[in-house]
Amino acid sequence: MAFDKDAIIDSLKEASISDLNDLVKAIEEEFDVSASAPVAVAGAAGGDAAAAKDSYDVELTESGDQKVKAIKAIRDITGLGLKDAKGLVDKVPSVIKEGVSEDEANKIKEQLEAVGGVVTLK
Protein backbone atom coordinates (compact mmCIF):
# COMPACT_ATOMS: atom_id res chain seq x y z
CA MET A 1 0.00 0.00 0.00
CA ALA A 2 1.49 3.31 -1.09
CA PHE A 3 1.59 6.33 1.19
CA ASP A 4 -0.92 8.88 -0.18
CA LYS A 5 -0.13 12.21 1.49
CA ASP A 6 -2.86 14.10 -0.40
CA ALA A 7 -5.57 11.64 0.66
CA ILE A 8 -4.50 11.99 4.30
CA ILE A 9 -4.55 15.78 4.09
CA ASP A 10 -8.02 15.71 2.49
CA SER A 11 -9.37 13.52 5.30
CA LEU A 12 -7.81 15.83 7.92
CA LYS A 13 -9.60 18.81 6.40
CA GLU A 14 -12.94 17.10 7.06
CA ALA A 15 -12.13 16.06 10.65
CA SER A 16 -13.49 17.84 13.72
CA ILE A 17 -11.22 19.49 16.26
CA SER A 18 -11.81 16.71 18.78
CA ASP A 19 -10.98 14.07 16.14
CA LEU A 20 -7.73 15.88 15.33
CA ASN A 21 -6.92 16.12 19.04
CA ASP A 22 -7.44 12.35 19.38
CA LEU A 23 -5.22 11.76 16.34
CA VAL A 24 -2.38 13.83 17.80
CA LYS A 25 -2.59 11.92 21.09
CA ALA A 26 -2.56 8.58 19.26
CA ILE A 27 0.49 9.59 17.19
CA GLU A 28 2.28 10.77 20.32
CA GLU A 29 1.63 7.44 22.03
CA GLU A 30 2.43 5.26 19.01
CA PHE A 31 5.73 6.94 18.16
CA ASP A 32 6.70 8.15 21.66
CA VAL A 33 6.92 11.79 20.55
CA SER A 34 5.45 15.09 21.70
CA ALA A 35 3.60 17.57 19.50
CA SER A 36 4.26 20.43 21.92
CA ALA A 37 6.85 23.03 21.00
CA PRO A 38 10.20 22.86 22.79
CA VAL A 39 10.55 25.23 25.73
CA ALA A 40 13.57 27.50 25.89
CA VAL A 41 15.54 27.30 29.13
CA ALA A 42 17.09 30.38 30.73
CA GLY A 43 20.79 30.51 29.92
CA ALA A 44 23.89 31.59 31.81
CA ALA A 45 22.59 35.15 32.06
CA GLY A 46 20.29 33.92 34.82
CA GLY A 47 16.61 34.61 35.09
CA ASP A 48 13.70 32.54 36.15
CA ALA A 49 12.23 30.47 33.29
CA ALA A 50 8.81 30.42 34.97
CA ALA A 51 8.77 34.21 35.27
CA ALA A 52 9.63 34.52 31.57
CA LYS A 53 6.53 32.58 30.49
CA ASP A 54 4.41 34.83 28.33
CA SER A 55 1.84 32.42 26.91
CA TYR A 56 -0.38 29.78 28.43
CA ASP A 57 -2.49 26.86 27.32
CA VAL A 58 -5.90 26.62 28.99
CA GLU A 59 -6.92 23.02 29.67
CA LEU A 60 -10.32 21.92 30.90
CA THR A 61 -9.53 19.00 33.22
CA GLU A 62 -13.06 18.41 34.54
CA SER A 63 -16.30 19.63 32.99
CA GLY A 64 -18.34 19.63 36.19
CA ASP A 65 -22.05 18.97 36.62
CA GLN A 66 -23.25 21.82 34.39
CA LYS A 67 -22.13 20.44 31.03
CA VAL A 68 -24.58 22.51 28.98
CA LYS A 69 -23.28 25.71 30.56
CA ALA A 70 -19.68 24.54 30.03
CA ILE A 71 -20.42 23.90 26.35
CA LYS A 72 -21.94 27.38 26.00
CA ALA A 73 -18.92 28.94 27.72
CA ILE A 74 -16.51 27.09 25.42
CA ARG A 75 -18.48 28.22 22.37
CA ASP A 76 -18.26 31.83 23.60
CA ILE A 77 -14.53 31.53 24.31
CA THR A 78 -13.47 29.69 21.16
CA GLY A 79 -16.13 30.41 18.55
CA LEU A 80 -16.46 26.65 17.92
CA GLY A 81 -19.68 25.06 16.78
CA LEU A 82 -21.90 23.08 19.11
CA LYS A 83 -20.54 19.66 18.10
CA ASP A 84 -16.88 20.61 18.56
CA ALA A 85 -17.51 22.42 21.86
CA LYS A 86 -19.46 19.41 23.16
CA GLY A 87 -16.58 17.16 22.07
CA LEU A 88 -14.13 19.18 24.18
CA VAL A 89 -16.40 18.95 27.23
CA ASP A 90 -17.05 15.22 26.77
CA LYS A 91 -13.39 14.30 26.24
CA VAL A 92 -11.64 16.03 29.13
CA PRO A 93 -8.86 16.81 29.63
CA SER A 94 -9.12 19.10 26.61
CA VAL A 95 -7.04 22.11 25.63
CA ILE A 96 -9.49 24.96 25.12
CA LYS A 97 -7.05 27.65 23.92
CA GLU A 98 -3.32 27.65 23.30
CA GLY A 99 -0.72 30.38 23.50
CA VAL A 100 -2.82 33.04 25.21
CA SER A 101 -1.61 35.78 27.54
CA GLU A 102 -1.75 35.33 31.29
CA ASP A 103 -4.63 37.80 31.58
CA GLU A 104 -6.67 36.06 28.89
CA ALA A 105 -5.88 32.63 30.37
CA ASN A 106 -7.10 33.76 33.81
CA LYS A 107 -10.25 35.28 32.27
CA ILE A 108 -11.04 32.00 30.48
CA LYS A 109 -10.32 30.07 33.68
CA GLU A 110 -12.78 32.25 35.60
CA GLN A 111 -15.49 31.76 32.93
CA LEU A 112 -15.16 27.98 32.99
CA GLU A 113 -14.90 27.74 36.78
CA ALA A 114 -18.08 29.84 37.06
CA VAL A 115 -19.97 27.00 35.34
CA GLY A 116 -18.38 24.27 37.47
CA GLY A 117 -15.37 23.38 35.31
CA VAL A 118 -11.89 22.65 36.62
CA VAL A 119 -9.17 24.41 34.62
CA THR A 120 -5.39 24.06 34.51
CA LEU A 121 -3.08 26.66 33.00
CA LYS A 122 -0.01 25.22 31.38
C-alpha positions as CSV (number, residue, x, y, z in Angstrom):
1,M,0.0,0.0,0.0
2,A,1.5,3.3,-1.1
3,F,1.6,6.3,1.2
4,D,-0.9,8.9,-0.2
5,K,-0.1,12.2,1.5
6,D,-2.9,14.1,-0.4
7,A,-5.6,11.6,0.7
8,I,-4.5,12.0,4.3
9,I,-4.6,15.8,4.1
10,D,-8.0,15.7,2.5
11,S,-9.4,13.5,5.3
12,L,-7.8,15.8,7.9
13,K,-9.6,18.8,6.4
14,E,-12.9,17.1,7.1
15,A,-12.1,16.1,10.7
16,S,-13.5,17.8,13.7
17,I,-11.2,19.5,16.3
18,S,-11.8,16.7,18.8
19,D,-11.0,14.1,16.1
20,L,-7.7,15.9,15.3
21,N,-6.9,16.1,19.0
22,D,-7.4,12.4,19.4
23,L,-5.2,11.8,16.3
24,V,-2.4,13.8,17.8
25,K,-2.6,11.9,21.1
26,A,-2.6,8.6,19.3
27,I,0.5,9.6,17.2
28,E,2.3,10.8,20.3
29,E,1.6,7.4,22.0
30,E,2.4,5.3,19.0
31,F,5.7,6.9,18.2
32,D,6.7,8.2,21.7
33,V,6.9,11.8,20.6
34,S,5.4,15.1,21.7
35,A,3.6,17.6,19.5
36,S,4.3,20.4,21.9
37,A,6.8,23.0,21.0
38,P,10.2,22.9,22.8
39,V,10.5,25.2,25.7
40,A,13.6,27.5,25.9
41,V,15.5,27.3,29.1
42,A,17.1,30.4,30.7
43,G,20.8,30.5,29.9
44,A,23.9,31.6,31.8
45,A,22.6,35.1,32.1
46,G,20.3,33.9,34.8
47,G,16.6,34.6,35.1
48,D,13.7,32.5,36.1
49,A,12.2,30.5,33.3
50,A,8.8,30.4,35.0
51,A,8.8,34.2,35.3
52,A,9.6,34.5,31.6
53,K,6.5,32.6,30.5
54,D,4.4,34.8,28.3
55,S,1.8,32.4,26.9
56,Y,-0.4,29.8,28.4
57,D,-2.5,26.9,27.3
58,V,-5.9,26.6,29.0
59,E,-6.9,23.0,29.7
60,L,-10.3,21.9,30.9
61,T,-9.5,19.0,33.2
62,E,-13.1,18.4,34.5
63,S,-16.3,19.6,33.0
64,G,-18.3,19.6,36.2
65,D,-22.1,19.0,36.6
66,Q,-23.3,21.8,34.4
67,K,-22.1,20.4,31.0
68,V,-24.6,22.5,29.0
69,K,-23.3,25.7,30.6
70,A,-19.7,24.5,30.0
71,I,-20.4,23.9,26.3
72,K,-21.9,27.4,26.0
73,A,-18.9,28.9,27.7
74,I,-16.5,27.1,25.4
75,R,-18.5,28.2,22.4
76,D,-18.3,31.8,23.6
77,I,-14.5,31.5,24.3
78,T,-13.5,29.7,21.2
79,G,-16.1,30.4,18.5
80,L,-16.5,26.7,17.9
81,G,-19.7,25.1,16.8
82,L,-21.9,23.1,19.1
83,K,-20.5,19.7,18.1
84,D,-16.9,20.6,18.6
85,A,-17.5,22.4,21.9
86,K,-19.5,19.4,23.2
87,G,-16.6,17.2,22.1
88,L,-14.1,19.2,24.2
89,V,-16.4,18.9,27.2
90,D,-17.0,15.2,26.8
91,K,-13.4,14.3,26.2
92,V,-11.6,16.0,29.1
93,P,-8.9,16.8,29.6
94,S,-9.1,19.1,26.6
95,V,-7.0,22.1,25.6
96,I,-9.5,25.0,25.1
97,K,-7.1,27.6,23.9
98,E,-3.3,27.6,23.3
99,G,-0.7,30.4,23.5
100,V,-2.8,33.0,25.2
101,S,-1.6,35.8,27.5
102,E,-1.7,35.3,31.3
103,D,-4.6,37.8,31.6
104,E,-6.7,36.1,28.9
105,A,-5.9,32.6,30.4
106,N,-7.1,33.8,33.8
107,K,-10.3,35.3,32.3
108,I,-11.0,32.0,30.5
109,K,-10.3,30.1,33.7
110,E,-12.8,32.3,35.6
111,Q,-15.5,31.8,32.9
112,L,-15.2,28.0,33.0
113,E,-14.9,27.7,36.8
114,A,-18.1,29.8,37.1
115,V,-20.0,27.0,35.3
116,G,-18.4,24.3,37.5
117,G,-15.4,23.4,35.3
118,V,-11.9,22.7,36.6
119,V,-9.2,24.4,34.6
120,T,-5.4,24.1,34.5
121,L,-3.1,26.7,33.0
122,K,0.0,25.2,31.4
